[in-house]
Amino acid sequence: MTAIKTNIIHSLFKKEISIAPLIIFRIIFGALMLFGTSRFLFKGWVYENYILPKHHFGYLGFEWVDKLPGNWMYLPFILMLITSVCVMLGAFYRISSLLLFLSFTYVELIDKTYYLNHYYFVSLVLFLLIFLPAHKRFALDLKIFKRNPVETVSAININIIKFQLGCVYFFAGIAKLEIDWLFNAQPLDIWLDGFQSLPVIGEILASDFTAYAFAWFGCFYDLFIFFFLINKKTIKYAYFFVVVFHLVTWLLFPIGVFPWVMIFSTLIFFSSGFHEKILSTLSKFFKTKNMTFAKQSKGFSFGFKSYFFMIYIFIQLLIPFRYLLYPGNLFWTEEGFRFSWRVMLMHKEGLASFYVENPETGNSIAIDNLDFLTESQEKQMATQPDFLIQYGKLLHEVYNDTALVFGNEKITLHNPIIRADVKVSLNGRLNQQFVTKKHNFANLEYNLSHRNWIEPFKK
C-alpha cells in the first residue's frame, strides 16, 4: 500500500516532465485574457457595469472593495491589457501574472451582479499562474535576465491546471444529478423554446426531445470528460467532444468567451510531444535561436509550495459541497450556490417591491428600484437573498433621517422600517412567495447564517 501511495505521489507531484504544455498554456491564456479584456472595453461594459451604476453589490467580506472614480475605472482594464501581453510573451512574468490576477479579481469583486462561473475560473487560474514556472522557456524573461531555458518541471506544475479544469467539469456534472435537469429538462426547455421561430431548425431545437437529449448528454459529458481527457488512448476523441460541446453552447446561449476558454485551455491535456511540436513551429516562426537548456529544474520537494498546492486542492474539493450545510432547496435559497460550478442549472425571474415605512404610524411608500439600481442589478436583486439584504440596508441608509411625504404630511424618518414583498419563479414554475412584508430588512444580518426569513419552496 505504501509503495502504491509513493508511486501516485511521484507520478502526480514529483515526476519530471516536459515544461512545454505549461508554456503553451501560458501563451494561450495570456492571449485569451487579451481578447476578453479588449472585448469588454469594445462593448462598453466598463461604463455600463462599473461607471454608470450608483451602487454596487459587494461580496460578503469584500464590501470594502470599491470602484475607482469616474473614468479612472478604465485603469485596471488597461493594466489587464498590458499584463496579458506580458504573460503571453513571458516578460517580467512573476510581477505581470500577479498584477493580472489582482486587477482582474479586483474588478470582479466590485459587484457580484456580474458573477459568472468562468470569471471565477479565470481568477483561480491567474492565481495559480503566479506560482508556476511558466516563464522558464520561450519567454522574454530568458533574454531580459540572461537565463537558460528549462526543459522539464515537476508534474504538479501542470497537473494543478488539469485538476482545476477537472473541477469545473466534474462538479458541473454532479450538480446536474438533480430532478429539474434530468427529469424536467429545465431550464434548457425554457431557453431552447426561444429558438422556435428559427427557420428549419427552430422546431427541432424547441422540441422536448432536444431539451432532454441536451440535458442528459450534458450531464454525462461533464461527469466523464475529464477522465477521457487524461487517458492517452481516448484524448483525441474526448477533445473532439470538447470542441463540439462548447461550440454548440456558444452558438445557442449567451455565455461569452467561456466556451473558447475551455476549448483552448483543455489543450493542456495533450501529450508533451504535441506541445513540443507547437513550440518548435513557434520558434521557427519567430526565428528564435536554439538555446542550451539548463541541466535540470530544481525538482520537487515537499516544501512550502507543495503544501500550498495540497491545501489549495483540498479547498477546491470542499467549497462546492458547502451547500450541504444549509437546509432547503439550493436553487431557491442560493445558499452555497456561487463558486460551486453549477453551470446553466437555474432560470429565475422575480419581482421585488420594497417599501419605506414610518415606524411611528405604520404608513409606507413604495420605492422605485430603478432610482438606485440598473436593470441588470434589479434583475439579480429580485431573486437572490443576499442582494435583497444589501439593497434593504442601502434603502435604510438612504432614507434614515430623511424627510418624506406621507399623504399630505412631510415627515422626517428616524430609523425607518424597510419591508419587501418578493415573488419568484424557478425553472418555469408559477410565481411563489419568496419574501413577505413581515420582515424589517434594516435588522437582517448579512452573514453566512441560514436565511430563515425566506419562504419555503413549494414544488
GIVENHU-V56929 format. One record per helix or strand of 3 or more residues. SS is the DSSP state (H for helix, E for strand). FROM is the first residue (numbers start at 1). LEN is the number of residues. If there is no record, write none. Layout:
# GIVENHU-V56929
SS,FROM,LEN
SS,FROM,LEN
This chain:
# GIVENHU-V56929
H,2,13
E,16,3
H,20,23
H,45,7
H,70,20
H,93,18
H,112,3
H,117,15
H,140,5
E,152,3
H,156,20
H,179,5
H,188,6
H,202,4
H,208,22
H,235,18
H,258,12
H,272,14
H,304,16
H,322,4
H,330,4
E,348,10
E,364,3
H,369,3
H,375,7
H,385,15
E,402,5
E,409,5
E,417,10
E,432,4
